[in-house]
Every structure is written in structure tokens, then in C-alpha cells.
Amino acid sequence: MTAKTRSHWKEYGTALCATLITATAGTCYGWPSPTITYLQSEESSIPTTKDEGSWIVSIMILCSALTPVPAAYLADRFGRKTTLLLGAVPFIIGWILVIVANSVPVLYVARMFSGLGYGIVYTVAPMYTGEIATNQVRGALSTLITLMNKVGILAQYCIGPFVSMKTLAGINLILPLTFVLTFIFLPESPYYYLKFERSERAERSLRNLRSGDIRTELKSIELNVQEDMKNRGTWGDLITEATNRKAMWITLGIFTIQQLCGSAAVVAYAETIFKCTSHGPTILPNGTVIEGSSSDWIKPYQESIILGCVQVATCVLSVVLVDRVGRKPLLLLSALGVGLMNATIGTYFYFDLTNKTLVENLGWLPLLSLLVYIVCYAIGLSTVPYVIIGEMFPTNVKLYASCIAHIYTGVAMFAVQKLFQVVSDKYEIYTAFWGFSTFSLLGLVFMLLVLPETKGKSFASIQAQLKREVARDNAKKLATVEY
């Protein structure tokens, strides 16, 4: 085994331990799927209405928008590692509250704590994984963030139907505790140390992440950080600096596409699609009754497990491909795929409502389309935007950009989940899916025109490329004005 290979294994091992906290975030995101049905059933120990259940689901995403700014300050002042460790605390409190909960308000508070942790994790984790990695594997390590999140969601689909709500919370509590016990021994980002001129600690950190001679890489990182820190970064620099403004515009554009393709709504309302060919009630292993399953041989909770498995498998494929195929091709393929699948599902529902005889033998089509949708989404739009956010900004403003992107994404995700039902009720469900398809295909054009490829490039070369593009854009504007 070469030193280079050993170096990559160290990076993968460190990133795997770090992303245990994003797996914890995934358990919080996936927990309502098997739990809300129980809470709204007659067997529930905490009787819950549909309105209360919807808030139990969505209040976490709302609260996740509260912590990115404090997380950015903490990561800048005390380090990425320390902030991620602090991010585990709200998750631990949240699961303990679920275990002891005896009323809906307590569950609200538990989900609020989970949301606070969610905001911290998704602000700082992309920073940490992006800064500990070499150029060759940075994309793969960054996609681990989403992969581990999907693993956490899948765990809820697989375990939740077979255990009680409190037992599931107890199992989930193990994950953040394991993260703290393992991650506390791992190195801080060398970029953070060099930002505060702690060269010895940066060298020690880099030696823990690499094998062989690190002097050349350490010097390169040091020069890069010095260049970034000539002017201390501020929130305003994201707007006043032309390269940062361009990077912010591109990044927010990608996250807009990620949400307006309907991902949050498709996952949250997958049951609607499954019930379109429903037959009779299904009894879960824990005794909960669900009205309607998609067929006699497959049950809704089994369909959820299938979807979860497909998500995880495709994210694994994305980890493998992102540093081989590149960021831009995966995003373009992903946007095209989800756009076509949204159009297919929307068209199915249109004919199901207007001319049912045309689709009476196509009851399998929505499930197949949803599976293909999940594959296309997971391979690009689900994972690669977090790689982009870790690569497009210089060290002195990267945290600010990350927290703005997360706040924006949280608000957009909440809006998509809520408005999906409103649009479906007023203009029929096919209108919502056709809308998602339109936004997906418009996003395809946007990325084709403006997104640069960053595969295998250093942070310095990415910044240089952005500067060249800004200069070219300014030259075109000047030529237009003169003309």
C-alpha cells in the first residue's frame, strides 16, 4: 500500500467519524415516518391530531434556520471540531425528551432541539470535511455528509415499524454519544489553525490526516490561508467582493434547484403516490394499522425501506463518481432525471383524474417513477451542492456562505413541504408535479450555463477561475455599454 493510499484511508476514516453526526441528523429527519402513524393511531400513548403531527414533522426544519449564524461564529472562534461536538448536545437532549415525553408539547420541544442541532451540523460539517481532504478525494468526503444522512433515514425506516417510539429514540440516542466518544480524539482542521497562525498545531493535525511528507502541502495551505486572510472576512464580503458574489449566486442557484425540484415534498408525501393503487389496510409489526397499501404483496413500510435502500445505494455511487465524473455532469444528469420523473408522475395523475381508463393498467408507474426520481436526485442534487459550498468560497468567508445557504435551504424546504398540499388542493396534484418538472429543467439550463467544474482543483485554482470569469463578465458589460 502506497503512502498516498494510506493518506486517503486516514482521510476517509476521519470523515466517517465526523459524519456520524450527520447520520444523527438523518435519524431526526426520518424519525417521523414510522412514528407519526403510531402517534395518530388509537393505540398511541400520546394522542396526536393530523395538524399536531404536521408540526411535529416540520418544526425541526424551521428551527434549523436559527443556528447557522451562531454556528458560524463558534466555528470561526473556537474551531470546526469543537462546534461539531457542541452540535451533538441538542440531538442528545432531543432524544432524551422523546424518551420521557408524555404530551405533544414535549415532542415539539424535542423536535426543536433536534432542529437546532441540524442547523449546526449542516453549517459546519461541509467546512470540516472540505478542509481535511486532499484535492483527489475532497468531493467523495464531502458527499459522505449526505450519504450518512440517508443511512440515518434508512435506519428509521428499517427499525421504526418493529419497535416502540421510546425504544427507537433510545436506539437513536446511541449515535450522537458514539460520535462524541470517537470524534473528540480526531484532529481539528489545519486551515483553522493556520488562520490563527498556529503552525505547529496545523502541522500536527495534517500529520494525523496524511502519510509521508506533508511539508509541500502544509506550505501550500499556509500560503492559501494567508492570501485569504489578508482582509478578514465579514458577512458583507459575500456581497461586496465580486468573486464571492458570483460564488454565492451560483451556490444559492444550485440549492434553489435542489429544493424546487420537489425533493422535500416527494419524500414527505410519498404515501400519496403509493396509495394510488391501494387495496386494503396494512398492519405493521408493532400493531399500527395503515389504511391502504400499494398492492397485496408489498406494504407501505416495506416501500419506504425500498426507497431508503435505493437512496443509500445511489449516494454510495455518488461518492464513487463525484471525483471521477465531476460535479457538473452529475448535477446536470440529476436535474434532467428528476425533471423527467416529475413530468411522468404529473402526467399520470392528470390522466388519472381526467381519463382514468388510459392509466388503469399503469398503477406501477408512480412507484417506478419515484424510485428513478430517488436515484437521479441522490446521485447529484442531494449530495453535490454540499461539495460545491465547501469548494467555491475562500477560507475567510466560507462559514458565512455555508450558514446563509443552510438558512435559505431550510426556509425553502419548509415552503415546498407546506405549499405542495396547498397547490395540490387548489389546482390538483399534477400541477405541483409539473411545476417541479419545470423548475428542474430550468435549473438544468442554469447549471449548464454558469456552473464551473471544480473536480480535482485546489481551492486556490478555483478562486483563480472565478476571478477570470468575473473579469470576463465585467469586460462584456463594459463592451455592451460602450456599444
C-alpha positions, -999 to 999 in steps of 0.1 A, spaced: 0 0 0 14 34 -10 17 64 12 -8 81 -10 -33 53 -5 -27 53 33 -33 90 33 -67 86 17 -77 59 41 -68 83 70 -90 110 54 -119 86 49 -117 73 84 -117 108 99 -145 119 77 -165 88 85 -163 95 123 -171 132 116 -202 124 96 -217 102 123 -232 135 134 -249 139 100 -262 103 104 -277 115 137 -294 144 117 -307 118 93 -323 98 122 -341 130 132 -353 137 97 -365 101 91 -380 95 126 -415 109 119 -421 84 90 -427 53 113 -437 74 143 -464 98 132 -486 69 120 -484 55 156 -490 88 173 -522 93 152 -535 58 158 -559 46 185 -530 28 203 -510 60 208 -498 68 243 -498 105 232 -529 111 211 -520 134 182 -541 152 156 -531 155 120 -523 192 125 -502 185 155 -484 157 136 -476 180 107 -459 204 132 -440 176 148 -426 169 113 -419 204 102 -409 223 133 -374 207 131 -368 223 97 -380 257 109 -357 256 140 -327 245 119 -327 280 104 -319 296 138 -285 282 145 -263 286 113 -253 322 123 -243 312 159 -226 281 145 -206 302 120 -193 324 149 -185 294 171 -167 276 143 -147 307 134 -138 314 171 -134 280 186 -129 257 157 -148 233 134 -142 203 156 -154 220 188 -185 233 172 -194 199 158 -190 184 192 -213 211 206 -238 203 178 -243 168 193 -257 182 225 -291 194 211 -295 159 195 -288 142 228 -313 164 246 -339 159 219 -338 121 221 -339 121 259 -370 143 257 -387 119 233 -379 90 257 -396 108 286 -424 126 266 -459 122 278 -476 150 257 -474 166 223 -458 199 236 -428 179 249 -424 163 215 -425 198 200 -396 208 223 -377 177 214 -380 184 177 -370 220 183 -338 208 199 -332 184 170 -336 213 146 -310 234 164 -285 206 161 -295 201 125 -286 237 117 -252 235 134 -243 203 117 -251 213 82 -233 247 86 -200 233 99 -197 197 86 -192 207 49 -164 230 61 -146 204 81 -147 176 55 -137 200 28 -107 213 47 -93 179 59 -93 164 24 -68 164 -4 -79 176 -38 -82 140 -51 -109 128 -26 -124 161 -14 -156 155 -34 -160 120 -21 -155 130 15 -180 159 12 -207 136 -3 -203 114 29 -223 141 46 -254 132 26 -247 95 25 -246 92 63 -278 113 65 -295 88 42 -282 59 63 -298 76 94 -331 79 75 -329 43 63 -323 32 99 -356 47 109 -375 30 81 -359 -4 90 -362 -2 128 -392 21 134 -420 -3 124 -407 -31 147 -401 -12 180 -420 13 201 -414 51 198 -394 53 230 -373 23 221 -365 39 187 -355 71 205 -332 52 228 -315 34 199 -311 68 181 -295 83 213 -266 59 209 -254 76 177 -246 111 189 -230 96 220 -208 74 198 -199 105 177 -187 124 208 -167 95 221 -149 90 187 -146 124 172 -132 140 203 -99 122 196 -97 133 159 -77 164 146 -90 199 140 -89 213 105 -54 225 96 -69 255 78 -85 267 111 -51 265 130 -33 284 102 -60 310 102 -48 319 137 -11 313 129 -8 281 149 17 264 126 28 237 149 -8 226 156 -16 227 119 14 205 111 4 180 138 -32 180 125 -20 174 90 3 145 100 -27 128 116 -45 131 83 -17 122 59 11 97 55 45 106 42 60 141 36 35 169 43 58 199 40 48 209 5 10 206 12 14 224 45 32 253 28 5 254 1 -23 255 26 -4 282 46 0 304 15 -36 299 6 -49 309 41 -25 339 42 -39 351 9 -75 346 21 -68 363 54 -51 395 41 -85 410 47 -105 395 75 -138 381 61 -171 397 70 -207 390 61 -206 420 38 -177 405 18 -202 379 3 -218 409 -15 -190 434 -19 -164 410 -33 -172 402 -69 -159 366 -68 -177 359 -36 -209 374 -50 -206 352 -81 -199 321 -60 -229 329 -37 -252 334 -67 -242 301 -82 -244 283 -48 -279 296 -40 -290 288 -75 -280 252 -71 -297 250 -37 -328 265 -52 -329 238 -78 -323 212 -51 -355 223 -33 -377 234 -62 -373 200 -79 -397 189 -51 -374 166 -31 -388 176 3 -424 172 -9 -418 139 -27 -403 123 4 -429 138 27 -459 128 5 -446 96 -9 -476 78 7 -499 97 -16 -483 82 -46 -482 47 -30 -520 48 -22 -529 55 -58 -531 17 -64 -541 8 -28 -562 -22 -19 -567 -28 18 -554 -19 52 -519 -30 64 -510 -39 99 -474 -30 109 -454 -54 131 -459 -30 160 -497 -32 156 -503 1 139 -529 0 112 -524 18 79 -553 23 55 -543 12 20 -511 -4 7 -499 -3 -29 -505 -40 -35 -513 -73 -19 -477 -83 -18 -459 -51 -7 -468 -28 22 -462 9 27 -435 5 53 -418 -20 30 -419 5 2 -403 31 25 -375 6 32 -370 1 -6 -368 38 -11 -344 42 17 -322 14 4 -322 30 -31 -312 64 -16 -283 49 3 -271 28 -26 -272 57 -50 -254 80 -25 -227 54 -24 -225 55 -61 -223 93 -60 -194 91 -35 -175 69 -61 -184 91 -91 -181 127 -78 -143 127 -81 -142 106 -113 -171 120 -134 -171 155 -118 -196 178 -101 -212 194 -131 -221 162 -151 -237 146 -120 -257 177 -113 -269 180 -149 -278 143 -151 -296 146 -118 -317 177 -128 -326 161 -161 -337 128 -144 -358 144 -117 -374 168 -142 -385 139 -164 -398 118 -135 -417 148 -121 -433 152 -155 -441 115 -157 -458 114 -122 -477 147 -130 -489 133 -163 -500 101 -147 -521 120 -121 -536 142 -148 -549 113 -167 -559 95 -135 -582 125 -128 -594 133 -163 -594 99 -182 -588 71 -158 -591 44 -185 -558 55 -201 -538 46 -169 -559 19 -153 -531 -7 -161 -503 16 -151 -507 15 -113 -470 5 -111 -458 37 -129 -458 62 -99 -437 38 -77 -413 31 -106 -411 68 -114 -405 76 -77 -377 51 -75 -360 65 -106 -365 100 -91 -347 90 -59 -318 75 -79 -315 107 -100 -318 130 -71 -294 111 -48 -267 109 -74 -264 147 -78 -287 172 -63 -288 155 -30 -251 153 -25 -231 176 -48 -244 210 -36 -226 204 -2 -194 197 -21 -198 230 -41 -204 250 -9 -171 237 5 -151 245 -26 -164 278 -40 -155 302 -12 -122 313 3 -115 303 40 -122 338 54 -159 338 43 -167 301 38 -185 297 71 -207 328 64 -216 313 30 -224 280 45 -248 293 71 -266 315 46 -270 286 23 -284 265 51 -309 292 63 -320 296 27 -324 258 22 -343 254 55 -368 281 46 -372 268 10 -376 232 22 -403 242 47 -421 263 20 -421 234 -5 -435 210 20 -463 233 30 -472 247 -4 -473 213 -20 -505 205 -2 -520 240 -9 -513 238 -46 -525 202 -48 -558 210 -31 -565 241 -52 -551 232 -86 -548 193 -84 -517 173 -76 -505 171 -112 -500 209 -113 -475 206 -84 -455 179 -101 -455 197 -135 -442 228 -116 -414 207 -100 -406 194 -135 -404 229 -149 -381 242 -122 -359 211 -126 -354 217 -163 -349 254 -159 -322 245 -133 -306 222 -158 -302 252 -182 -289 274 -153 -262 250 -143 -252 243 -179 -245 280 -184 -230 292 -152 -216 263 -131 -178 258 -133 -163 223 -129 -142 221 -97 -132 184 -98 -95 179 -88 -88 216 -84 -72 232 -54 -91 260 -35 -66 285 -50 -72 274 -86 -110 275 -81 -107 311 -68 -85 320 -97 -111 306 -121 -138 326 -105 -117 358 -108 -112 351 -145 -149 346 -150 -157 378 -132 -132 398 -152 -146 383 -184 -182 392 -173 -171 428 -165 -154 431 -199 -186 420 -216 -207 445 -197 -182 473 -205 -182 464 -242 -221 464 -242 -222 499 -225 -197 513 -250 -216 498 -279 
